[in-house]
Amino acid sequence: MSGTLRASCILLAAMLVLNGCGKANELNDLSIVTGTGVDGTDGNFTVTYQVSVASANASAAGGASGGAQSGVHVFSTKGKTIRDTVFMSAVEHPRKLYFAHNNVLIISKETAESGISSILDSYFRNPESREMVNVMVTKGSARNILNKNLPPEKLPGQAIAKIVETEHMLVSFYPATTIFDLALGITSESQAASVPEIGIAGENPESLESAEAINRTSQDAKVRMTGLVIFKGDRLAGRMNLKESLGLSWLTNRVKGTVLSFPNPDAPEGANKSAVRIFKAKVKVTPVKGPLHYTIKVKAEVQGELAETTTDENLTDTAGINKLKHAIEEVILEQMQMGWEAAKAMKVDILGIGNRIHERNPKEWNRLKPVWDEELARMDMQAEVTMTVVRTRMFLDSFRHLLKIAEK
């Protein structure tokens, strides 16, 4: 057989083998899941699925007109285990659920308090699941969140993921957490992780369940981030409000960007304020062993630009700028202290101090680990913040100060 004929035969055989799809799934046989939620406890789980409605999203993409149609369909199934619950969808849903495009996993507070190990175990055993899915906790039911439309987006699960990511980049109040981050945190030596909390605000939450909500110019309710939930091991240990959570973001070096209001150095307490936009922050936390117990030393280098001010200080002078910098540093230090005190009150090593000690001195960590909660409660924090204001924008002095000069 000639070389050319042999090559032709091999190519033909390969085409015949590849021509069949084997066990590949046809798109028309799949329901693409854009968001999932878990309610209930071990032995009595309810899993909610938010699946994309292809016809509605195709019409929206093509600019087709017509009546309002929701971009998703939401339904729930029950079972004794997570995987049992997922497979129960086959008895009532005409298509196989496909999780590769899932954007968010929402867990109810009840479920988080009872333990999430079974959720994580099931999740990581599913080859379709992505490790970068955003995780959130809600005080009510997870289904209640996934039921809501989030105008102007047609896919609410995708919209929630975008809110989490945008908030993390712009204000960093509630740092985004993926399912990989969550699993990594609670299985580390510190056994701790944080997850954003989501809720519904407004007078008429049910209005968001209607497809008509997509066409309204304003809504009577909204889905929004409401706090930060702290896990110790696989169970919910506590919750932080906005100020405490921002303090934790500083201490865990997770501030990507934020805006801080601070008092003018020349104004009485509670009077005029200014604002600075933080666009860069580098924070290092180091546990230092003392004669009696550990202390954590925090060193932060922060950069920002003046976003708004009513100060009468002369900002063309170094002394005036330094006064503003000192006022900003005091605000950041206060926020760090609030985050630290909240973490200590929960007895949760959310800063990962135990991880650092274990990396540097495993023997020391083995000695501390049995009494780590007590050691953590005795720790003090020593923080140092260096603020640099790199831009003041169109003019140096405040507009209020310029008006005073013009009046003279």
C-alpha positions in Angstrom: 0.0 0.0 0.0 1.4 3.4 -1.0 2.1 6.1 1.6 -0.6 8.3 0.0 -3.3 5.5 0.1 -2.3 4.6 3.7 -2.7 8.2 4.8 -6.1 8.5 3.1 -7.3 5.3 4.9 -6.2 6.7 8.3 -7.9 10.0 7.6 -11.1 8.3 6.6 -11.1 6.1 9.7 -10.6 9.1 11.9 -13.5 10.9 10.3 -15.8 8.0 10.8 -14.8 7.8 14.5 -15.2 11.5 15.1 -18.4 11.8 13.2 -20.5 10.5 16.1 -21.0 12.7 19.1 -20.8 9.8 21.6 -22.1 11.0 24.9 -22.1 14.7 24.0 -25.2 16.6 25.0 -27.3 18.5 22.4 -28.0 22.1 23.3 -31.7 21.6 22.7 -31.7 18.9 25.4 -30.1 21.1 28.1 -31.4 23.7 30.6 -28.6 26.2 31.2 -28.5 27.0 34.9 -27.6 30.7 35.7 -28.1 30.6 39.4 -28.7 28.0 42.2 -29.9 28.2 45.8 -29.9 25.8 48.7 -32.4 25.8 51.6 -33.0 23.3 54.4 -30.7 21.0 56.3 -29.1 17.5 56.0 -31.8 15.0 55.1 -34.3 17.7 54.0 -32.7 19.9 51.3 -34.5 22.1 48.8 -32.4 23.2 45.8 -33.6 26.0 43.5 -32.5 26.4 39.9 -32.7 29.5 37.8 -32.5 28.4 34.2 -32.2 30.6 31.1 -35.2 30.9 28.8 -33.5 30.8 25.4 -36.4 32.4 23.4 -36.7 35.4 25.7 -33.0 36.1 25.7 -32.7 35.6 21.9 -35.6 38.2 21.4 -33.8 40.6 23.7 -30.5 40.2 21.9 -32.2 40.7 18.5 -34.2 43.7 19.7 -37.5 42.0 19.0 -40.6 43.8 20.4 -43.6 42.3 22.1 -44.9 41.5 25.5 -42.7 41.2 28.5 -41.1 37.8 29.0 -38.8 36.8 31.8 -35.4 35.7 30.8 -35.4 32.8 33.3 -37.5 30.0 34.7 -37.2 29.2 38.4 -38.2 25.9 40.0 -37.1 23.8 43.1 -36.7 20.2 44.0 -36.4 18.4 47.3 -34.3 15.5 48.5 -32.3 13.9 51.4 -28.9 14.9 49.8 -27.8 17.6 47.4 -27.2 15.2 44.5 -30.4 13.4 45.2 -32.2 16.7 45.0 -30.5 17.7 41.7 -31.4 14.3 40.1 -35.0 14.7 41.2 -35.3 17.5 38.6 -35.6 14.7 36.0 -39.2 13.8 37.2 -40.6 17.3 36.5 -38.2 19.2 34.2 -38.0 18.2 30.5 -34.3 19.0 30.0 -31.1 17.9 31.7 -29.7 20.6 34.0 -26.3 22.0 32.8 -24.3 23.8 35.5 -21.2 25.0 33.6 -22.6 28.5 33.2 -23.9 28.9 36.8 -23.0 32.4 38.1 -24.0 32.4 41.7 -24.7 30.0 44.6 -27.0 31.4 47.3 -27.3 29.6 50.6 -29.9 30.3 53.2 -28.9 31.3 56.7 -30.6 28.2 58.1 -28.5 26.0 55.9 -25.3 27.9 56.7 -25.9 27.6 60.4 -26.5 23.8 60.1 -23.3 23.2 58.0 -22.3 23.4 54.4 -19.9 20.5 54.1 -22.4 18.4 52.1 -22.9 21.3 49.7 -19.2 21.7 49.0 -18.7 17.9 48.7 -21.4 17.6 46.1 -20.3 20.7 44.3 -16.7 19.6 43.8 -17.7 16.1 42.7 -19.7 17.6 39.8 -17.4 17.9 36.8 -19.7 20.6 35.2 -19.4 22.9 38.2 -17.0 25.9 38.1 -14.8 26.8 41.0 -15.2 30.5 40.4 -18.9 30.7 41.1 -19.7 33.5 43.6 -21.2 32.4 46.9 -23.7 34.4 49.0 -25.8 33.9 52.1 -29.3 35.3 52.6 -31.3 35.7 55.8 -34.5 34.3 54.2 -34.8 31.6 51.6 -32.5 31.2 48.7 -35.4 30.6 46.4 -36.9 34.0 47.3 -33.8 35.7 45.9 -33.6 33.7 42.7 -37.3 34.4 42.1 -36.6 38.1 41.6 -35.9 39.9 38.3 -33.1 42.4 38.4 -33.8 45.0 35.7 -32.4 45.9 33.2 -30.6 42.5 33.1 -32.6 39.5 31.7 -30.5 36.9 33.7 -30.8 37.7 37.4 -28.2 35.2 38.4 -25.7 36.8 36.1 -26.8 40.3 37.3 -26.1 39.3 41.0 -22.6 38.0 40.1 -22.0 41.4 38.4 -23.2 43.3 41.4 -20.8 41.3 43.6 -17.8 41.8 41.3 -18.5 45.6 40.7 -19.0 46.3 44.4 -15.7 44.5 45.2 -13.8 46.6 42.7 -15.4 50.0 43.4 -16.1 50.1 47.2 -14.8 46.8 48.7 -17.4 46.8 51.5 -18.2 43.1 51.1 -15.4 41.2 49.3 -16.4 38.7 46.7 -15.9 35.1 47.6 -15.9 32.2 45.2 -16.7 28.6 46.2 -13.0 27.8 45.8 -12.1 30.6 48.2 -14.8 29.4 50.7 -13.6 25.8 50.6 -9.9 26.9 50.9 -10.6 29.2 53.8 -12.6 26.8 56.0 -10.1 23.9 55.5 -7.0 26.0 56.3 -5.4 26.1 59.8 -7.5 29.2 60.6 -10.7 27.5 59.5 -12.4 30.7 58.5 -13.9 32.5 55.5 -16.2 35.4 54.7 -19.2 35.4 52.3 -21.3 38.5 51.2 -24.9 38.6 52.4 -27.7 39.4 50.0 -31.3 40.5 50.8 -34.3 42.3 49.4 -35.2 45.9 50.3 -38.3 47.8 49.4 -42.1 47.9 50.0 -43.2 45.4 47.4 -40.7 42.6 46.8 -43.3 40.5 44.9 -43.3 43.0 42.1 -39.9 41.8 41.1 -41.3 38.3 40.4 -43.3 39.6 37.4 -41.9 39.8 33.9 -43.4 43.2 33.7 -40.7 44.4 36.1 -38.3 44.4 33.1 -40.3 47.1 31.4 -40.8 49.5 34.3 -38.7 52.6 34.7 -38.5 52.2 38.5 -39.1 49.4 41.0 -40.8 49.2 44.4 -38.0 46.8 45.7 -34.5 45.8 44.9 -32.0 43.0 45.5 -29.0 44.3 47.3 -25.9 43.3 49.4 -26.7 43.8 53.1 -23.7 42.5 55.1 -20.8 40.0 55.4 -21.3 36.5 56.9 -18.4 34.8 58.7 -17.9 31.1 58.6 -15.9 29.1 61.2 -15.4 25.7 59.8 -18.4 24.8 57.7 -20.9 26.7 59.9 -22.0 30.3 60.1 -20.4 32.0 63.1 -21.6 35.6 62.8 -22.3 38.7 60.7 -20.5 42.0 60.1 -22.2 45.3 59.2 -20.8 47.6 56.5 -18.3 49.4 58.7 -17.0 46.3 60.3 -16.8 44.5 56.9 -14.8 47.4 55.4 -12.4 47.2 58.3 -12.0 43.5 57.6 -11.3 44.3 54.0 -8.5 46.6 55.0 -7.0 43.9 57.3 -7.2 41.2 54.7 -5.7 43.3 52.0 -8.9 43.1 49.9 -9.6 46.8 49.3 -9.5 47.2 45.5 -11.1 50.6 45.6 -13.4 52.6 47.9 -14.5 56.1 48.8 -14.0 57.4 52.4 -15.6 60.5 54.0 -13.5 62.2 56.6 -13.8 65.3 58.7 -12.1 68.5 57.7 -9.2 69.3 60.0 -10.4 72.9 60.5 -14.1 72.1 61.2 -15.9 71.3 64.4 -16.9 67.6 65.0 -19.8 66.6 62.9 -19.5 69.6 60.6 -18.1 69.8 57.1 -16.6 66.7 55.6 -14.4 65.8 52.6 -14.1 62.6 50.5 -11.2 60.7 49.1 -11.2 57.9 46.5 -8.9 55.1 47.3 -7.5 53.3 44.2 -4.6 51.5 45.7 -3.9 49.8 49.0 -1.2 47.4 50.3 -1.7 46.0 53.7 0.6 43.6 55.5 -0.4 41.8 58.8 2.3 40.2 60.8 1.8 38.2 64.0 4.6 39.0 66.6 5.2 36.8 69.6 5.5 38.6 72.9 6.4 37.5 76.4 2.8 36.6 77.2 0.8 36.5 74.0 0.9 37.4 70.3 0.3 40.9 68.9 -0.6 41.6 65.3 1.2 44.4 63.6 -0.5 46.0 60.6 1.3 48.2 58.1 -0.8 49.8 55.4 0.3 52.0 52.4 -2.7 53.7 50.8 -3.0 55.9 47.7 -6.0 58.0 46.7 -7.2 61.2 45.1 -9.3 64.0 46.7 -12.8 63.5 45.4 -14.6 66.3 47.3 -13.7 68.8 49.9 -15.0 71.9 51.7 -11.9 72.5 53.8 -10.5 76.0 54.3 -7.0 74.5 54.5 -4.5 75.8 52.0 -4.0 72.8 49.8 -1.1 74.4 47.9 0.9 74.1 51.1 2.4 70.8 52.3 1.1 71.4 55.8 -2.5 71.7 54.6 -2.2 68.4 52.6 -0.6 66.7 55.6 -3.6 67.6 57.8 -6.0 66.0 55.3 -3.8 62.9 55.0 -3.7 62.6 58.8 -7.5 62.8 59.0 -7.8 60.1 56.3 -5.4 57.8 58.2 -7.4 58.2 61.4 -10.6 57.1 59.6 -8.8 54.0 58.1 -7.4 53.1 61.5 -10.8 53.4 63.1 -12.3 51.1 60.5 -9.5 48.5 61.0 -10.2 48.5 64.7 -13.9 47.9 64.2 -13.2 45.0 61.9 -10.7 43.5 64.4 -13.0 43.9 67.4 -15.8 42.2 65.5 -13.7 39.3 64.5 -12.4 38.8 68.0 -15.9 38.9 69.4 -16.9 36.0 67.1 -13.7 34.1 68.1 -12.9 33.6 64.4 -9.5 33.9 62.9 -10.8 35.5 59.7 -7.4 37.3 59.2 -5.7 34.0 58.8 -3.2 34.7 61.6 -3.0 31.0 62.4 -2.0 30.2 58.8 0.9 32.6 59.0 2.1 31.2 62.3 1.8 27.6 60.9 3.9 28.6 57.8 6.7 30.2 59.8 6.8 27.8 62.8 4.7 24.6 62.6 5.9 23.5 66.1 4.7 26.7 67.6 1.3 26.4 65.9 0.9 22.8 67.2 1.3 24.2 70.7 -1.2 27.0 70.1 -3.8 25.2 68.1 -5.7 23.6 71.0 -6.0 27.0 72.8 -6.2 29.2 69.7 -9.6 30.7 70.5 -8.3 31.9 73.9 -5.0 33.2 72.3 -7.0 35.1 69.7 -9.1 36.8 72.3 -6.0 38.1 74.1 -4.4 39.5 71.0 -3.9 43.3 70.5 -3.5 45.1 67.2 -0.9 47.7 66.4 -1.7 49.4 63.1 0.2 52.0 61.1 -1.3 53.7 58.0 0.6 55.9 55.5 -1.7 57.8 53.2 -0.6 59.4 50.0 -2.9 61.9 48.2 -1.6 61.8 44.6 -4.1 64.0 42.8 -6.3 67.0 43.7 -7.8 67.3 40.2 -8.8 70.6 38.6 -7.8 73.0 41.3 -5.9 72.6 44.6 -8.0 74.7 47.1 -11.6 73.7 47.8 -14.3 75.5 45.8 -15.7 76.8 49.1 -12.4 78.3 49.9 -12.1 79.9 46.5 -15.5 81.5 46.9 -14.4 83.0 50.3 -11.4 84.5 48.6 -13.5 85.9 45.8 -15.8 87.6 48.3 -13.0 89.5 50.0 
